[in-house]
Amino acid sequence: MEIDLREISLKISGMVSEVTRCVTTVYTSVPEISLFFGPRVLQGAGSGFIVREGLVATNAHVVARAKEINLVFSDGSSSRGRVLAADPMRDLALVEADTSNFPAARLGDSDGVRVGEVVFAVGSPLGMTGTSVSMGVVSSLGRAIIDEQIGVYLDDLIQTDAAINPGNSGGPIVNCSGEAIGVATAIIPFAQGIGFAIPINSVKRFLNSIDRYGRPLRVWIGVFVAPINPNIAKMYDIPYKEGLIVVQVVPRSPASTKGVKPGDVILEAGGRRMAKASDLRNTLEDLYGSDCVDLKIYRDGRLLEICVPVVAEVL
C-alpha cells in the first residue's frame, strides 16, 4: 500500500493552521519588591488557547500574581485579560478576554488518549510572538508530579516527547484531528523528550462547574492519591488490582479528622470503583452538595467504610 506523504503533510499543515487561530501568547506583569532593587515589575510570558467565546485556558502558574495580562492572538491583535479563576492544585486558570474574532478550540476526550498516539504541542516558546508547533507521541499516561516546595501535586498527567519549551506552558496539546487533548504544563529540565500535559477533561469539568454554579469550584477531602500498579501491590501486599493508594493526608482536613491514613487503599468512593486519581476528583465534584462521601478502604488486611465530609472551595 502506497502512502502519499505529501498529502499527509498538507493535511497536518491545514490542521495546524486551524489550531493556531485558537492559540494566544500570554504576557504578564508581576509587581515585586526586591531587597536589593526595590519595587520593580517582572515580565512573564506563556501560552493559552480559547476554550469558549470570551474565555482562554492557561496554566495557573503562568498568570500567578499577575497585575496585568495581555493576550496576543495569531494575527498580532491583542486584548487585555482578567483572571476569572485559577486552581494552583490543577495548574489551571481561565482568563476573560475579548476573543470575538477568533474561534474556540475543539476539545477532545482525554479519556480516549492512547500511548503512541501522535500529538502536537502548540504555543509560544521563550515568549516569542506568534505560535510554533512541535510533534511527538504520547509516551505514557497517568503520570504525577510533586513539587513540595510550592505545594503542588499534579496527577493523571499525559506524558509526551513533543518539545515543550519555557513559554509553551498553557498551550494546547492536540491530536491529529486538531482536537485539544491536554494543556502543556511542565518539562523536566535535566531530561530530554519528557514533557507533561493536564488532560483536557479537567478543563471541561472546570467549565462545567461555571455553568452549574457560576464559578469554578475545587471539591476535596484532603488526600493525595496515586493509582496502584503490580509493583505497588506487591510491595504493600495489596490483594487488589485497582485502587488508589493514599500518598499524603492534609493535616486537619476532613480525611484526617475521619482517620484516613497514608498507605490506605481507596477501592471505591460513592459506590464507584477507583482506578485513576481523576476518578476520585470527578466523583467528589459530582457529589458536591452531599454531606459526605462513602469510601471503601483496604488497610492492613481489613476492609473499612468511612464517610468523609466533602469540602468545596470557590476559586
C-alpha positions as CSV (number, residue, x, y, z in Angstrom):
1,M,0.0,0.0,0.0
2,E,1.4,3.4,-1.0
3,I,1.4,6.2,1.4
4,D,1.3,9.7,0.0
5,L,3.5,11.6,2.5
6,R,2.8,14.9,0.8
7,E,-0.9,14.5,1.2
8,I,-0.4,13.7,4.9
9,S,1.9,16.7,5.3
10,L,-0.7,19.0,3.7
11,K,-3.4,17.7,6.0
12,I,-1.3,18.2,9.1
13,S,-0.3,21.7,7.9
14,G,-4.0,22.6,7.4
15,M,-4.9,21.3,10.8
16,V,-2.2,23.2,12.5
17,S,-3.2,26.4,10.7
18,E,-6.7,26.0,12.1
19,V,-5.5,25.3,15.6
20,T,-3.1,28.3,15.7
21,R,-6.1,30.6,15.3
22,C,-7.3,29.5,18.8
23,V,-3.9,29.9,20.5
24,T,-2.7,33.1,22.2
25,T,0.6,34.3,23.7
26,V,0.0,35.4,27.3
27,Y,2.2,38.3,28.6
28,T,2.1,39.1,32.3
29,S,3.3,41.9,34.5
30,V,4.0,40.9,38.1
31,P,4.9,43.7,40.7
32,E,7.6,42.7,43.1
33,I,9.5,44.4,45.9
34,S,13.2,43.3,45.9
35,L,15.5,43.6,48.8
36,F,18.3,44.9,46.6
37,F,16.4,46.6,43.7
38,G,13.3,47.9,45.5
39,P,9.9,47.9,43.7
40,R,10.0,46.6,40.2
41,V,7.8,44.8,37.6
42,L,8.7,41.4,36.3
43,Q,7.6,40.5,32.8
44,G,6.5,36.9,32.1
45,A,5.2,35.0,29.1
46,G,3.3,31.8,28.4
47,S,0.6,30.4,26.2
48,G,-3.1,29.8,26.2
49,F,-6.0,28.8,24.0
50,I,-9.6,29.8,23.5
51,V,-12.0,27.2,25.0
52,R,-15.2,29.2,24.5
53,E,-16.0,32.7,23.5
54,G,-14.5,35.2,25.9
55,L,-12.5,32.5,27.9
56,V,-8.9,31.5,27.5
57,A,-7.4,28.5,29.3
58,T,-3.8,28.6,30.5
59,N,-1.7,27.4,33.5
60,A,-2.3,28.9,36.9
61,H,1.5,29.4,37.2
62,V,1.5,31.5,34.0
63,V,-0.8,34.1,35.5
64,A,0.0,33.8,39.2
65,R,0.3,37.2,40.9
66,A,-0.1,39.0,37.6
67,K,-1.2,42.6,37.9
68,E,-1.7,43.0,34.1
69,I,-2.4,40.3,31.5
70,N,-2.1,41.0,27.8
71,L,-3.1,38.3,25.2
72,V,-1.7,38.4,21.7
73,F,-3.5,36.5,19.1
74,S,-2.4,34.7,15.9
75,D,-2.9,37.8,13.7
76,G,-1.0,40.1,16.0
77,S,-4.0,41.8,17.6
78,S,-4.2,41.9,21.4
79,S,-6.7,42.1,24.3
80,R,-6.4,42.8,28.0
81,G,-7.2,39.8,30.1
82,R,-8.6,39.2,33.6
83,V,-8.3,36.0,35.6
84,L,-11.7,34.6,36.2
85,A,-10.5,31.7,38.3
86,A,-7.3,29.8,39.0
87,D,-6.6,26.5,40.7
88,P,-2.9,26.0,41.6
89,M,-3.6,22.4,42.6
90,R,-4.6,21.6,39.0
91,D,-2.3,24.3,37.5
92,L,-5.3,25.6,35.5
93,A,-6.6,29.1,35.0
94,L,-9.4,30.7,33.0
95,V,-8.8,34.2,31.7
96,E,-11.5,36.5,30.4
97,A,-10.7,38.4,27.3
98,D,-12.3,39.7,24.0
99,T,-11.9,36.7,21.7
100,S,-14.8,37.6,19.4
101,N,-12.7,37.5,16.2
102,F,-11.3,34.0,16.8
103,P,-12.7,30.5,17.1
104,A,-12.6,28.3,20.2
105,A,-10.5,25.2,20.1
106,R,-12.3,21.9,19.6
107,L,-12.0,20.0,22.9
108,G,-11.3,16.2,22.6
109,D,-11.7,13.4,25.1
110,S,-8.6,12.8,27.1
111,D,-10.0,9.6,28.5
112,G,-9.6,8.1,25.0
113,V,-6.0,9.1,24.5
114,R,-3.7,6.1,23.9
115,V,0.1,5.6,24.3
116,G,1.8,6.0,21.0
117,E,-0.8,8.5,19.6
118,V,0.8,11.3,17.5
119,V,0.3,14.7,19.1
120,F,1.4,18.3,18.5
121,A,2.4,21.0,21.1
122,V,1.3,24.5,20.0
123,G,2.4,27.6,21.8
124,S,4.8,30.5,22.1
125,P,8.2,29.1,23.3
126,L,10.5,31.5,25.0
127,G,7.9,34.3,24.9
128,M,8.3,34.8,21.1
129,T,5.3,36.4,19.5
130,G,3.4,34.0,17.2
131,T,2.9,30.3,17.6
132,S,5.2,27.4,16.9
133,V,4.5,23.7,16.6
134,S,6.3,20.6,17.6
135,M,5.4,17.0,17.1
136,G,5.7,13.9,19.2
137,V,3.8,11.0,20.6
138,V,2.0,10.2,23.9
139,S,4.7,8.5,25.9
140,S,2.7,7.5,28.9
141,L,-0.5,8.2,30.8
142,G,-1.4,8.7,34.5
143,R,1.9,10.4,35.4
144,A,2.2,12.5,38.6
145,I,4.5,15.4,39.5
146,I,5.0,16.5,43.1
147,D,6.6,19.9,43.9
148,E,6.8,20.1,47.7
149,Q,8.5,23.5,47.6
150,I,5.4,25.2,46.2
151,G,2.9,22.7,47.4
152,V,1.6,21.4,44.1
153,Y,0.6,17.8,43.3
154,L,-0.3,17.3,39.7
155,D,-1.8,13.8,38.9
156,D,-3.2,11.9,35.9
157,L,-0.9,13.8,33.5
158,I,-0.2,12.9,29.9
159,Q,3.5,12.4,29.2
160,T,4.7,13.4,25.7
161,D,8.0,13.7,23.9
162,A,6.7,16.6,21.8
163,A,9.1,19.5,22.5
164,I,7.7,21.7,25.3
165,N,9.9,24.7,26.0
166,P,9.6,27.5,28.5
167,G,6.7,29.7,27.2
168,N,4.8,26.7,25.9
169,S,3.1,26.4,29.3
170,G,-0.7,26.8,29.0
171,G,-0.8,26.0,25.2
172,P,-2.8,23.1,23.8
173,I,-1.6,19.6,23.1
174,V,-3.7,18.5,20.1
175,N,-4.2,15.2,18.3
176,C,-4.2,14.5,14.5
177,S,-7.8,15.6,14.3
178,G,-6.9,19.1,15.7
179,E,-8.7,18.4,19.0
180,A,-7.1,19.7,22.2
181,I,-6.5,16.7,24.4
182,G,-4.3,18.4,27.0
183,V,-2.8,21.6,28.4
184,A,1.1,21.8,28.4
185,T,2.2,22.3,31.9
186,A,5.7,21.2,32.7
187,I,9.0,19.9,31.5
188,I,11.8,18.0,33.2
189,P,14.7,20.4,32.6
190,F,17.5,17.8,33.1
191,A,15.9,15.2,30.8
192,Q,15.3,15.1,27.1
193,G,11.9,14.5,25.5
194,I,9.9,14.4,28.7
195,G,7.0,16.9,28.9
196,F,3.6,16.8,30.7
197,A,0.1,18.0,29.9
198,I,-3.0,18.3,32.0
199,P,-5.9,16.2,30.5
200,I,-8.4,18.3,28.6
201,N,-11.3,16.7,30.5
202,S,-10.1,18.6,33.6
203,V,-10.7,21.8,31.6
204,K,-14.1,20.6,30.6
205,R,-15.0,20.0,34.3
206,F,-13.7,23.4,35.1
207,L,-16.1,24.9,32.5
208,N,-19.0,22.7,33.6
209,S,-18.7,24.0,37.2
210,I,-19.0,27.5,35.9
211,D,-22.2,26.5,34.0
212,R,-23.6,24.8,37.1
213,Y,-22.6,27.0,39.9
214,G,-21.5,30.3,38.4
215,R,-17.8,29.8,39.3
216,P,-15.2,27.0,39.2
217,L,-15.1,25.0,42.4
218,R,-12.4,22.8,44.0
219,V,-14.1,19.9,45.8
220,W,-11.8,17.9,48.0
221,I,-11.5,15.8,51.1
222,G,-7.8,16.3,51.8
223,V,-5.9,13.4,50.3
224,F,-3.3,13.0,47.6
225,V,-3.5,9.6,45.9
226,A,-1.8,7.5,43.2
227,P,-3.1,4.5,41.3
228,I,-1.8,1.2,42.4
229,N,0.1,-1.0,39.9
230,P,1.5,-4.5,40.2
231,N,4.8,-3.3,41.8
232,I,3.0,-1.2,44.4
233,A,0.5,-4.0,45.1
234,K,3.4,-6.5,45.6
235,M,5.4,-4.0,47.8
236,Y,2.5,-3.4,50.1
237,D,0.9,-6.8,49.8
238,I,-2.3,-5.4,48.4
239,P,-4.7,-8.1,47.1
240,Y,-6.4,-5.8,44.6
241,K,-5.5,-4.9,41.0
242,E,-7.3,-1.5,41.0
243,G,-7.5,1.2,43.6
244,L,-5.9,4.5,44.8
245,I,-3.2,4.4,47.4
246,V,-3.2,7.4,49.8
247,V,0.2,9.1,49.4
248,Q,-0.4,12.1,51.8
249,V,-3.2,13.3,54.0
250,V,-3.5,17.0,54.6
251,P,-3.4,17.9,58.3
252,R,-6.7,19.0,59.8
253,S,-8.6,18.1,56.6
254,P,-11.8,16.1,56.5
255,A,-9.9,12.9,55.6
256,S,-7.5,13.5,58.5
257,T,-10.3,14.0,61.1
258,K,-12.0,10.9,59.9
259,G,-8.9,8.8,60.3
260,V,-7.8,8.2,56.7
261,K,-4.0,7.4,56.7
262,P,-1.2,7.3,54.2
263,G,-1.0,3.8,52.8
264,D,-4.7,3.3,52.8
265,V,-6.1,2.0,49.5
266,I,-9.3,3.6,48.3
267,L,-11.2,0.9,46.4
268,E,-14.5,2.7,46.0
269,A,-15.8,6.2,46.5
270,G,-19.5,6.9,46.4
271,G,-20.1,3.4,45.2
272,R,-17.8,3.9,42.2
273,R,-14.6,1.9,41.6
274,M,-11.4,3.9,41.8
275,A,-8.7,3.3,39.1
276,K,-7.2,6.7,38.4
277,A,-6.6,9.8,40.5
278,S,-9.1,11.7,38.4
279,D,-11.8,9.1,39.3
280,L,-11.8,10.4,42.9
281,R,-11.7,14.0,41.9
282,N,-14.6,13.6,39.5
283,T,-16.7,11.6,42.0
284,L,-16.2,14.3,44.6
285,E,-17.3,17.0,42.2
286,D,-20.3,15.0,41.2
287,L,-21.2,14.6,44.9
288,Y,-20.9,18.4,45.6
289,G,-23.8,19.3,47.9
290,S,-23.7,15.9,49.7
291,D,-22.8,15.8,53.4
292,C,-20.1,13.2,52.9
293,V,-18.6,10.6,50.5
294,D,-18.6,6.9,51.4
295,L,-15.0,5.5,51.0
296,K,-14.3,1.8,50.8
297,I,-10.8,1.4,52.1
298,Y,-8.3,-1.5,52.3
299,R,-6.0,-1.3,55.3
300,D,-3.7,-4.0,56.7
301,G,-5.8,-6.9,55.5
302,R,-9.1,-5.3,56.6
303,L,-11.9,-3.5,54.6
304,L,-13.2,-0.3,56.2
305,E,-16.0,2.0,55.2
306,I,-15.5,5.7,56.2
307,C,-17.9,8.6,55.4
308,V,-15.7,11.6,54.8
309,P,-17.2,15.1,54.6
310,V,-16.9,16.9,51.2
311,V,-15.5,20.4,51.2
312,A,-15.9,22.9,48.4
313,E,-13.7,26.0,47.8
314,V,-14.8,28.7,45.4
315,L,-11.8,29.6,43.2
